[in-house]
């Protein structure tokens, strides 16, 4: 069981709700994933063109909601977005993300730290999306974040765990859960993160744009469970040289 | 009935004076869950909606939860 803030989770696969071909596909895939925490975004209502209400089916399925601050470019905007999300979704959980650059969507560490400190002070359960920066992750922990969410690769890139060496340091040093977010493109990437000792992973694009999102979400669920089990079992160490798995008896000699 | 002029997400509207936020959201068909609102850039808590009367010239920003990662 994974505990973050005031909640415990049986599934270590967190999922995003964006980019699915349609609402039914999203609801079905998320249900099949076993995920208990799903991210959502907030937008200004278009008075002419109303968006679908995606909230009702998620709540009906018992999902915990993690609103994000996507679209915020500064700490001030992110705090405002978090406060709006708290009202909209009636939760004090927030995925803090501040990425001013639309090309790579890399998180701004300075604004993120400032916003995290303010939001933690206001009683939010803050899960910041950050670069895989071990020093920043410790600072975020110190200002009261409930977890840290370092990236594996840029959002939506599906490139996998490109920040491996730094994620290892973050996992080694963290006293709060580490959720690897962004860049996870296949179940093997998710399994790798879990084998390394990540507490959870957050996957969106790789499930949402898969040929069959329901089947892919199940594949991710199995990979996350397998990776976690391997981590808990204790992986065998690596050697530079071969180490025989069979006894090297000499029974063929002299034949 | 006295009317006042307000804007909602930049769109000008005329509504009855002494309308509160809860009534306004019903009127514009946005009373469902997943909505948050600010009046003149100040967020109004859901619990205050029935008591908060909208004034002439108020700029209302309405937000809703949508799919996202």
Interface residues (C-beta under 8 A of the other chain):
Chain A: X16 X17 X18 X19 X20 X26 X39 X40 X41 X42 X43 X44 X45 X46 X47 X51 X53 X54 X55 X56 X59 X65 X67 X68 X70 X80 X83 X84 X85 X86 X87 X88 X89 X90 X155 X156 X202 X204 X205
Chain B: X8 X9 X11 X28 X30 X32 X33 X34 X35 X36 X37 X38 X43 X44 X45 X46 X61 X62 X63 X64 X65 X66 X67 X68 X69
